[in-house]
Structure formats: C-alpha cells, structure tokens
Amino acid sequence: MIRIQNVAYSIGARTLFSDITWAIGPGDRIALVGPNGAGKTTLLRIMLGEYTPDTGVRVLSKGTRLGYLPQEAAETFEGTVLDRALEAHRHLLEMREELDALYADMATTPPDDPELPALLDRAGELQHHLELHDEHAIEPEARRVLGGLGFSPEDQDRPLSEFSGGWRMRAALAALLLTDPTVLFLDEPTNHLDLPALEWLEDYLETFRGGLVVVSHDRVFLDHVATEIRELDQGALQEYAMSFTGYLEERENRRARIEEQNVQLEKKIAQLSRFAERFGAKASKAAQAQSKRKQVERLKRLHVVLPRRPRGIRFQFPPPPHVGRSLIRLEDASFGYDKRDVFSGASFEIERGEKVAIVGANGAGKTTLLRIIAGQLDPRRGEREIHQAARPAFFAQHAAEILDGKLTVLEAVDEVATDDARPRLRSLLGSFLFIGDDVFKHCRVLSGGERQRVAIARLLLQPTNLLLLDEPTHHLDLAGKEVLEDALGQYPGAIVVVTHDRSLMARLATRILAVRDGRVELYPGGYNDYEAARLAEADGSAPAAGKAAATPRGPASASPTAKAPAKSQPAARSPQQDALRRDEKRRAAESKKRAQEIERLEREIEGKEVELKGLETALADPDVYAEPARSRDLLARYEKIKSDLEASWRRLEDLSEARP
C-alpha cells in the first residue's frame, strides 16, 4: 500500500537517517521504536507525504487512505465531543444537510414547477448514497468509540472546548478511528489514556484490518498490538519480525554477535598490521606487506557499529532518615468538591520500604488521593497521621516544567545534591543518559524527556524515605523508562506512584490501591495479581478485593463521627505477605550491601588509577634505569597495581550486572 526506497533526510548538517527502504502492506502491525531524537516522527511524516526526503522515493498505491494521529492533537474545535468524532464522516453529514434542505425546498415547490424533477433526482441520489454508507449507523458507532475512550454519554454532548488537551486528543483519536483508514499511523497514542481506555484501544486495534504503524514508549501496549518491530537508531532502520519482548531479547543477542565478530575482526587486523610493520622495510617481503595493508583497509570497512546498549543506574542513594514501621496512615478519609465526594472512607497505611501503585480511570481521584497522602490537601472527613521522622518528597506531573531554564543540567542537580553526592554528579548524570558535554546544556533547550530525567535525578538526590510520584514516566522514551525503573527499584525508602505505565507497576509495585466508583480498594500483591483479581471480578468468578475504603455512605451515615464499615483487610498478614516482606527486606539488605561495596570499589579504582599514572610517569624517565634495583621495584609495583585494578573493575562489573 505504501513504500519508501533509499530515503535520506537531514536537518542542517545533521543526517537523521539514510538509505531507508520500508514497505507497509495490508494487515502489517509494526512498532517503530528508537531513542528520542532518532527521527521516528520525521520518518512517519515522510511516509505520510508531509515531508519530502533529500533522496529516495515514496510510492502510494491507488485507493490507499492514510490516517495519522500526531503526538499533540488537542486542536480547538467549535462543537461538541460527538461533533468532533463525526468529523470523520463530514462528507456524509454534508449530504444529510443538503438532503434536508432539498426536502424543505420541495415542500414549498408547486407540483408544476419545472425544477421539481431535478430536485427529486438529486434527493434520490443523495438518499441512495446515504443508505449505501449506512448513515443511520454513524452516530451509534461514534458514541461506541467515544465511550470506549472514556467519554460518558453526558460528556459526549458537551462542548469539546470544556475539556483538557488530553481529552481533546481522545476525541481526535475517535474521529481518526471512525475514518476506517487502510493504513493507520499512531504517534504516542497512549500518552493521555488511562488504563480502561488503553485496554479498549488494544481490543479495537486487534480487529483493525488495515496496516498499522505505532510509535509508543508503552512496552505492554506494543506487545499487545505489534507483531513486527522496526528500530530506527544511528541513522539506520533494523527489522525484527517478532513481538516487542522478543525484540528486546534478540537485540541483545544481535549485539553480542556483532561484538564477537568485531573482536575477531580486530584480532585479524592486528595480526595483519604486525606483519606489515615488521616486514614492510624488507625488499623481499614488501609486496606481501603491501597486500596485508590493503587487507587491513578492507577489513576495517567490515567493522559494524554496535547497537546502543541501555545504560544502567549505578549510584549511592542518600541514606534515608530512620523511621518506624508505619510512615503514613489514613483512617476513614474522604475528600470532595462542593457537595460531591470524590472518594470516601479511605483507610490504609504506607509502611517503610513498600512500593504502592495507585490506579484508576482519569478523573477517579488518583492525584487527589496522592496529594492527601503528601499533606497538600486535607481530607474533608477522617484522619491523616504521619510519622514524625517521615521525610516525603512529592513529584508532580509537571515538575519538569518548573526547572530553572538558566541552569545547566549539572547545575540543576548540584543545586539539591548533598556534599557526599557532589563528587559523583557527572557519573550520576551519565546513568540518567546525559553523556559528556550534555551535562552543560541549559535546561531551557532540553526536550520534554530530558527535562523529566533531570527532575527525577534531582528528586532521588534528596535524603527522603517516602517518594510520592504523579505520572513520572510522561515524556520518557524506552531508555528513559528503563533508567527510572532501575532507580526506583534500588530506592531504599517507600514509594507511592500514580501511573498508567503497566510495565513500571509490574516491576515495582508490591500493593495496589484502586480508586473507582468513590472507593479506594486495596489489592495485596503486585500489578499482575491485581489484573488477575480485576478480571476475575469482572467475570463474576471471584469476590471483590479487600477494601481500603467502604462504599460511599448515604445520608443516614453522613455524620463525621460515624464509623465506616469494618475494613475487610485483615489485621494479621497472610503467610504469603510475610514471605513477601521477608524477601523484600532481604533484597533491600543485599542491595544496600552491593551499593556500599560499589562505592568502596569506585574510590579504590580512582586511587589505583592515580597511582598507576604516577608509576607510568616514573618508568618513562630514562634515568630510573640507571638504578636496577629501583627500576625492578617500580616495574613490580606497576604490574601489581595493574593486576589489582583489573580485578577491581571485574568485581565492579559483576556487582553492577547482579543488580535486581
């Protein structure tokens, strides 16, 4: 249906990509992945015909209908949410308007009017066309799609201008899906979708019959909707005919193979180079030496650039202030605006070291609950208790937007770093993907994902024992999300996070708080356990989860002094919960021990490298060899330090790879 061949594109002196060939056919389900700035959106716009490549051609089959959802589709629109969705069928709506006007005209046209036959013919033509395209089903289908994307029946008839940018993007997505394109391009469609809308979109795309190309940083979403991967990185497009999870594994295997091939290639180049250097000056061997040099040049061209390897986090967190078992407790807490409760009767504890995810539909009250936990909002009813030694830190959705643009990346993190952390800031920023001179970029020129990484690094440098995070993965690409997951996995304190990122929840959460229908329900166990319980509840095959909040109370129990129904969470932990906590404590202790040894090794390596450099300087002095005993001692010391340094590096690599 659509094909590009030998395409190249540059921005100024920088070449984004070159020699790209790609064809998309019916039924293809492709995920386009790659780091931020690799040119994914630019490549999509070339496929769409919006950009003209520097070289290469684009071919579009006759009858191909292209649909495209850009990252930011929150345009202004005069009309209701339903009207925006129905824009997909604007030509049919215009035909209906014309037909209604014709009927009005014919009602006042005399039977002997000579223009009446032409009016009747046009009306019949329009009526036939509308029936052929099932005009009567357009509005019900539009309402079904809008409902799946989270719009209630009442919201569908409200003006679109009353909604936030995220909801306007959903309306644009609904209009796009209703056009029934033959090739659908989606650029970060999950950015503003909550979990119910995400699941609905995944189900919808499973039945989509056309070609699909999606750019997304949601790994679970990609696993559900894509069967092929195209990786755009370092100017080249690599094909992986497999799921996203399979791609991650194959990418590492491919990297290992390329690395081994390069090692063998370098050994061969070194062998040939030694021959050429040794015998190049001998007349009898000159021809052979020249032949070896040519072989070396050919072999160098075979050297393959290694795919980028995601960097891991490796730094020492500031020691969290000591605190008791319970950090924060909510008892029968309720909150609302005017006379409407957002939720009521919430009762739960946040304990030392545990990781809690808050889930629910947009507007259910997740951020409100997080702000009550943080103490930014007071509950309307009920109590909030916080341990006197608790040191919470709050990360808002828009924390990255308030960075001082005049500061460099290094200055921004130095501003909040402890004295102990300052010597390691460059290393820390390297873990957060700021390499080399990147640390001297001013915050005002950073991308959204880069600013988000700076804000997260600032947060983690502060000595806290409770992190409260509101959508921390916004704007992060896949590499940035892996960095965040690594960092939060090593954080020794407690975490409460509001997120729609299912892979983050699956890796991090030990408990789930679900906010829905005015209740806050507790699900012990991780996100996968929560999903299994939720699906079982939906099927009616399992009882509801243990509740951290009761059903909203009626007028008879609305008194602030009235007690909420008994919590269904048992006072005593189950054996599985005890085992989980013991395992978590063991992992935390092991992680702390590893971190301490890593810090010791880094200091030891730094000292040995300084000593080794001094020995190299001494051994480079010709006068030292006038004293045989001293030169032997220096050489012996040099070999010993070099051997110890290599052993320290190997141990450091082993400890880094052993991180959970």
Buried (B, 14 or more C-beta within 10 A) or exposed (E): BBBBBEBBBBEEEEEBBBEBEBEBEEEBBBBBBBBBEBBBBBBBBBBBEEBEBEEBEBEBEEEBEBBBBBBBBBEEBEBBBBBBBBBBBEEBBEBBEEBEEBEEBBEEBEEEEEEBEEBEEBBEEBBEBBEEBEBEEBBEBBBBBBBBBBBEEEBBEBEBEEBEEBBBBBBBBBBBBBBBBBBBBBBBBBBBBBBBBBBBBBEBBEEBEBBBBBBBBBBBBBBBBBBBBBBBBBBBBBEBEBBBEBBBEBBEEBBEEBEEEBEEBEEBBEEBBEBBEEBBEEEEBEEBBEEBBEBBEEBEEEEEEEBBEBBBBBBBBBEBBEBEEBBBBBBBBBBBEEEEBBBBBBBBBBBBBBBBBBBBBBBBBBBBBBBBBBBEBEBBBBEBEBBEEBBBBBBBEEBBEEBEEEBBBBBBBBEEBEEEBEEBBBEBBBBBBBEEEBBEBBBEEBEBBBBBBBBBBBBBBBBBBBBBBBBBBBBBBBBBBBBBBBBBBBBBBBBBBBBBBBBBBBBBBBBBBBBBEBBBBBBBBBBEBBBEBBEBBEEEEEEEBBBBBBEBBEEEBEEEEEEBEEBBBEEEEEEEBEEBBEEBEEEBEEBBEBBEEBBEBBEBBEEBEEBBEEBEEBBEEEEBEEEEEEBEEBEEBBEEBBEBBEEBEEBBEEBBEEBE
